[in-house]
Amino acid sequence: MNSLRVEVEKLRQKGAVLEIEYGEFINQDNSMGNFRRTKLLKMDCYDSDFIQADFYRASIKRVSFENCDIMGSNFEKARLIDINFACADLTGSNMFRLFAEELNCNQVILVGCNLDRAELVRSSFIDADLRGSDMKGADLSLSNFTGANLSEVDFTGAKLDGCNFAGAILEGARLWDVSTVNTNFNMARGVDIPDIHTHVANVMCGRRVGQDFRPRCRK
């Protein structure tokens, strides 16, 4: 057992506050792990399990959770910077008031997640599945939702300025009182542009924003 594994075992058992950095953490089982208020920096957790793990108020930077199973986890009020969630499964996770910048959520599963009042500026959700998620009051400015499934997502009061929804599925999505300055809904399905209820609307076509990441997903 490597030293990093020992540290995380202690963290899970005692709920201690540890700073873990510069480590590979591939194919590990961290289900039900207690990472509350923990600092994680520059780690590769590819294909690991974090089912129902608790990251409440954790500070996480430059960490890859690519292809991880993170279903039902708690990221409430966590701070995430430059995180790779590509192809991960976060179904049913709580991200209430999460602060994040430049997330790679391409091909991620975020079905039924709570993102109420989360800040997710300049993040990428290309081909992601966010069906039924709660994004009320979220700041999603300059994010890329190209080809994403956003059916039944509640965007009420969300900030969507500069977002790219090209080819996205928005069947049943709630778009009340949203801000859409320079937002691209080109080829989006299930949304009638004139019926979007916005407090500032300047809808664009043909604009591409957000980041393009190429995940190493398992098929």
N, C-alpha and C positions, 0 to 999 in steps of 0.2 A: 504494500500500500504506500503510495507516494505521499509526500508531505502535504500536498494540496488536499488530497483525499482525507487525510487525518484532520486537517483544519476544518473542512466542511462537515465531517462527522461530529466534531465538537460543537460546531455552529448549530447543527440540527438538534443535538441533544440538550444544549444549554441555552440556546438563543443568544449566544454572545455576539458582540459586535466585532467583526474581524474585517480587515482590509486584505482582499485576495487579489493579486495582480500577476500579470505576465505568465499565465498558465494555460496549458491545454487540459481540457476536461471532457474528452470525447467518449461517447458511449457509456455515460455514467447514469445511475438511477438516483435521482434526488427528489423523488416523489414525497410530498408533504414536507419538504425542506423548509426550515425557518431561516430566511434571509432578510428578516426585518432590519431596516436601517443599515444594512451591510453595504460596503463599497466594493464593487467588482470592476476591475480594469484590465483590458487587453487579454481576454480569455476566449478560447475556442471551445464551445460546448456542443459541437456538432453531434446531432443524432442522440442527444441525451434526454432523459425523462425528468420533467419538473412538474408533474401532475399535482395540482392543488398546492403548489409551493407558495410561500408567503414572502413577497418582495415589498411589503409596505414601507414606504419612504426610503427604499434602497436607492443608492446612487450608482448607476451602471454606465460605463463608458467604453466604447470600442470593444464590445463583446458580441460574439456570434452565437445565436441560438438557432442556427440554420437546421431545418429538418427535425427540430425538437418537438416533443409532446409536452405542451404546457397547459393543457386543458384545466379549466377551473381554478387557475392561479390568481393571486391577488397582487396587483401592481398599484394599488391606491396610493396616490400622491408620490409615486416614485419619480425619479429623475433619470431619463434615458437619453444618452447622447451617442449618435453614430452607432446604432445597434442593428444587427442583421438578424431579422426574424424570417428570412425567406423560407417558404415551404413549411413553416412551423404550424402546429395546431394549437390555437389559443381559445378554442371554443368555450364559451361561457365564462371567460375570465373577467375580473373586475379591474378596470383601469380608470376609475373615477378620479378626476382631477390629476391625471398623469401629466407630467411635463416631459416632452420629448422633441428632439430635433433630428432631422435627417435619418428617420427610420427606414430600413429596407424591409417592407412588408409585402414584397412581391410574392404572389401565389400562396400567401398565408391564409389560414382559415381562422376567421374572427367572428364566427356565427354566434349571435345572441350575446355579444359582449357589452359591458357597460363602459362606455367612453364619455359619459356625461361630463361636460366642462373640461375635457382633456385638451391639452395644447400639443398639436402634432404638426407643427410648421415644417414645410419642405420635406415631407415624407413621401414614400413611394408605395402605392398599393396596386401596382399593375397586376391584373388578372387575379386579384384577391377575392375571397368570399366573405363578405361582411353581412350576410342576410340577417335581418331582424336585430341588428345592433342599435344601441342607443347612443347617438352622438349629439344630443341636445346641448346647445351652447358651446360646442367644441370649436377650437380655432384650428382649422385645417388649411390655412392659407398656403398657396404655392405647392400644394401636394398633387400627386399624379394618381388618378384613379382609372387610367386607361384600361378598358376591358373588365373592370371589376364588377362583381355581382353585389349590388346595393339594394336589392329588393327589400321592402319593408323597413329600411333604415330610417330612423327618426333624426332628421337634421334640424329640427326646430331651433331657431335662434343661432344656428352655426355660422361661422365665418368661413366662406368658401372662396374668398378673393384669390384670383390667379390660379385656381385649380383646373385640372384637365380631367374631364369626364368623358373623353372621346370613346365611343363604343361601349360605355358602361351600361349596365342594366339597372334601371331605377323604378321598376314596377312597384307601385304601392309605397314608394319612399315619401316621407313627409318633408316638404321643403318650405315650411312657413317661416316668415320673418328671417330669411337667410340673407347674408351679404354676398353678392356675386359680381364684384368688380373684376372685369377682364377674365371671367370664367368661361371655359370652353365646354359646351355640351354637344359638340359636333358628333352626329351619328349615335348619340346616347338613345337608349331604348326605354320606353315607358314614361318619358317625361315630355310634357307639352310646355315649351318655353314660355308662351304668353301666360300660362297659368301658374308659373312659379311666383310665389308671394315673397317679394324681396323688399328690403328697405333701401338698397342701392343696387340697381341692376344695370350691367353693361356686358351683356353676354357676347362672347366671341366664338368664332369658328376657326379651326385650323391652327390653334395655338397649342404648343406642347411644352408643358412645364413639369417640374419635379425631376426625380432622378431615374435613370435606367440602371438597374442592377441585373446581373446574370447569375441566378442561383445555381447551386450544384445539387438540386433536389434529387432524392431517390424516386424512381418511378415504380 
